[in-house]
Amino acid sequence: GKKLQRSRSNVFTNYNQHQIQEFKDAFTIIDQDRDGFISEKDLKDMWASLGIIQDDKFSAEMVKVSHGQINFTAFLTFMGEKLSDTDPEDVLHYLILCSNNSTQN
């Protein structure tokens, strides 16, 4: 797979259209209330939909890492930083599989 290229100027240039769409799909799944931002409640609800119970502190820590509201651009930047040494295709396919399993229950 293709490794991510590091660029701070425009996070969208680090990905092809297919990868961006997969990130958008993942963002939409996590944004449980569909307000365009990922909140602590969205994270907690997403984990619950996967059958995982997380405490409020866990979700709060995840949101705190973003330094503000998590919109799609912030999500893409955050994911790019977390995936810098991994193959994003493999990770995204795993996320999609998890989300598909949660929506079938």
Disulfide bonds with the S-S distance in Angstrom:
none
